[in-house]
Amino acid sequence: MRTEEHVRRVVDAIPTTAWTLRADGAVDFVNRRYLEYTGLSLKQVLAEPNAVIHPDDTASAVEAWLDALGAGRAYEAEMRLRRADGQYRWFMVRAVPFRDRKGHIIRWFGASYEIEGPRRTDRPQAREHKALASLSAREREVLQMLAEGYPTARIALRLALSRKTVETFRLRAMKKLGLKSLPALVKFALRHGLVALE
């Protein structure tokens, strides 16, 4: 069996909506569950992949995706997706890059998980995900490096920023996340996969 065919068969078997994207971020396959949920054909999805995103969520979802694509890092965002019956439901949408041995992205894999419910917006985890999705790519980068233990001076050097600018990004991001201290930031980063345990 060809590798491409095998990948598609695996993605098609996933029991949630899932898809693959080329290295440049263009959707090239969605699974059967995705087509059943949206009521669209594969041809329709490939022609207009963002058509199922709620109009109020489209701009932020696309902006976050372009940031993730440009940085080559995992994507995560909450958004409303349209069901085949026209109803919109809340989903957590994630996509991760798959790299070759040299570190070049050769494909992306994505999936979405329904998080709709009467208390969805009251759950602490949902609020945290929403706050995390509101961070700019630079704010996220600074927080990730802080959580990994980098001092401000080293972050400034690596990102070609002034220390004051790094501090501004830190304060702004921590305010968005409702975090008061560095230990709280580290716990948050671990909980949301911004940094990995060794």
C-alpha positions as CSV (number, residue, x, y, z in Angstrom):
1,M,0.0,0.0,0.0
2,R,1.3,3.4,-0.9
3,T,2.2,5.7,2.0
4,E,-0.3,8.4,0.9
5,E,-3.1,5.9,0.7
6,H,-2.2,4.5,4.1
7,V,-2.2,7.9,5.7
8,R,-5.7,8.6,4.2
9,R,-7.1,5.3,5.5
10,V,-5.8,6.0,9.0
11,V,-7.2,9.5,9.0
12,D,-10.5,8.2,7.7
13,A,-10.7,5.8,10.6
14,I,-10.3,8.4,13.3
15,P,-13.6,8.7,15.2
16,T,-13.8,12.5,15.1
17,T,-13.5,15.1,12.3
18,A,-9.9,15.0,11.0
19,W,-8.0,16.2,7.9
20,T,-4.5,16.5,6.4
21,L,-2.9,19.5,4.9
22,R,0.1,19.9,2.6
23,A,3.3,21.5,3.9
24,D,2.0,24.9,2.6
25,G,-1.1,24.6,4.7
26,A,-3.6,23.8,2.0
27,V,-6.2,21.1,2.9
28,D,-5.8,18.0,0.8
29,F,-8.0,15.5,2.5
30,V,-10.8,15.3,5.1
31,N,-12.2,12.1,6.6
32,R,-15.6,10.6,6.3
33,R,-16.7,11.9,9.7
34,Y,-15.9,15.4,8.6
35,L,-18.0,15.0,5.4
36,E,-20.9,13.5,7.4
37,Y,-20.8,16.3,10.0
38,T,-20.7,19.2,7.5
39,G,-22.8,17.6,4.8
40,L,-20.3,18.8,2.2
41,S,-18.5,16.8,-0.5
42,L,-14.7,16.5,-0.5
43,K,-14.6,18.7,-3.6
44,Q,-16.6,21.5,-1.8
45,V,-14.3,21.3,1.3
46,L,-11.1,21.5,-0.8
47,A,-12.5,24.4,-2.7
48,E,-13.5,26.4,0.4
49,P,-12.1,24.8,3.6
50,N,-13.1,27.7,5.8
51,A,-16.8,27.7,4.7
52,V,-18.0,25.8,7.8
53,I,-16.4,28.3,10.3
54,H,-18.9,30.7,11.9
55,P,-18.5,34.2,10.2
56,D,-17.7,35.8,13.7
57,D,-14.9,33.3,14.3
58,T,-13.3,33.1,10.8
59,A,-10.9,36.1,11.0
60,S,-9.4,35.1,14.4
61,A,-9.2,31.4,13.3
62,V,-7.5,32.2,10.1
63,E,-5.1,34.7,11.7
64,A,-4.1,32.1,14.4
65,W,-3.6,29.5,11.7
66,L,-1.4,31.7,9.6
67,D,0.7,32.5,12.7
68,A,1.1,28.8,13.4
69,L,1.8,27.9,9.8
70,G,4.4,30.7,9.5
71,A,6.1,29.7,12.8
72,G,5.8,25.9,12.1
73,R,4.2,25.3,15.4
74,A,1.0,23.5,16.6
75,Y,-2.3,25.2,16.0
76,E,-5.1,25.3,18.6
77,A,-8.3,27.4,18.6
78,E,-11.9,27.3,19.7
79,M,-14.5,28.1,17.0
80,R,-18.0,27.3,16.0
81,L,-18.4,24.9,13.0
82,R,-21.5,24.5,11.0
83,R,-23.3,21.1,11.1
84,A,-25.1,19.7,8.0
85,D,-28.4,21.0,9.4
86,G,-27.1,24.6,9.6
87,Q,-26.5,24.6,13.4
88,Y,-23.2,25.9,14.7
89,R,-21.5,24.0,17.5
90,W,-18.3,24.9,19.5
91,F,-15.2,22.8,18.7
92,M,-11.6,22.8,19.8
93,V,-9.6,22.6,16.5
94,R,-6.0,21.5,16.5
95,A,-3.4,20.9,13.9
96,V,0.2,19.7,14.2
97,P,3.1,19.7,11.8
98,F,4.7,16.4,10.7
99,R,8.4,16.8,9.9
100,D,11.0,14.8,8.0
101,R,14.3,13.8,9.5
102,K,15.8,17.1,8.6
103,G,13.1,19.0,10.5
104,H,11.2,20.2,7.4
105,I,7.4,20.2,7.6
106,I,6.1,17.7,5.0
107,R,2.5,17.6,6.1
108,W,0.0,18.8,8.8
109,F,-2.5,16.7,10.6
110,G,-5.7,18.2,12.1
111,A,-8.7,17.2,14.2
112,S,-11.5,18.9,15.9
113,Y,-13.3,17.9,19.1
114,E,-16.8,19.1,19.9
115,I,-16.9,21.1,23.2
116,E,-20.4,22.4,23.0
117,G,-22.5,22.2,26.1
118,P,-24.7,24.4,28.3
119,R,-21.8,25.1,30.7
120,R,-19.0,25.2,28.0
121,T,-18.0,28.8,28.6
122,D,-18.1,28.4,32.4
123,R,-15.5,25.6,32.5
124,P,-12.1,26.8,33.6
125,Q,-10.3,24.8,30.8
126,A,-12.5,26.4,28.1
127,R,-11.7,29.8,29.4
128,E,-8.0,29.0,29.5
129,H,-8.1,27.7,25.9
130,K,-9.9,30.9,24.8
131,A,-7.4,33.1,26.6
132,L,-4.5,31.1,25.0
133,A,-6.0,31.5,21.5
134,S,-6.1,35.3,22.1
135,L,-2.3,35.5,22.4
136,S,-0.3,36.8,19.5
137,A,2.4,34.6,18.1
138,R,5.1,36.8,19.7
139,E,3.3,36.8,23.1
140,R,3.1,33.0,23.0
141,E,6.8,32.8,22.0
142,V,7.9,35.0,24.9
143,L,5.7,33.0,27.4
144,Q,7.0,29.7,26.1
145,M,10.6,30.7,26.5
146,L,9.9,32.1,30.0
147,A,8.3,28.9,31.0
148,E,11.3,27.0,29.7
149,G,13.5,29.0,32.1
150,Y,15.1,31.5,29.7
151,P,16.0,34.9,31.3
152,T,14.6,38.1,29.8
153,A,18.0,39.1,28.4
154,R,18.4,35.8,26.5
155,I,14.8,36.0,25.2
156,A,15.5,39.5,24.0
157,L,18.7,38.4,22.2
158,R,17.1,35.3,20.6
159,L,14.1,37.3,19.4
160,A,16.0,40.4,18.4
161,L,13.9,42.5,20.8
162,S,14.7,45.0,23.6
163,R,14.3,43.8,27.2
164,K,11.6,46.3,27.6
165,T,9.7,44.9,24.6
166,V,10.0,41.4,26.0
167,E,8.7,42.6,29.3
168,T,5.8,44.3,27.6
169,F,4.9,41.1,25.8
170,R,5.2,39.2,29.0
171,L,2.9,41.5,31.0
172,R,0.3,41.7,28.2
173,A,0.2,38.0,27.8
174,M,0.1,37.2,31.5
175,K,-2.8,39.7,31.9
176,K,-4.7,38.0,29.0
177,L,-4.2,34.6,30.7
178,G,-5.0,35.9,34.2
179,L,-1.6,34.7,35.6
180,K,0.0,36.5,38.5
181,S,3.4,34.8,38.9
182,L,6.1,32.8,37.0
183,P,5.2,29.6,38.8
184,A,1.6,30.0,37.7
185,L,2.9,30.6,34.1
186,V,5.0,27.4,34.2
187,K,2.0,25.3,35.5
188,F,-0.2,26.9,32.7
189,A,2.5,26.2,30.1
190,L,2.8,22.5,31.1
191,R,-1.0,22.0,31.3
192,H,-1.4,23.4,27.8
193,G,1.6,21.8,26.1
194,L,3.6,25.0,25.6
195,V,6.5,23.2,27.1
196,A,7.2,19.5,27.5
197,L,8.3,17.5,30.5
198,E,11.7,15.9,29.9
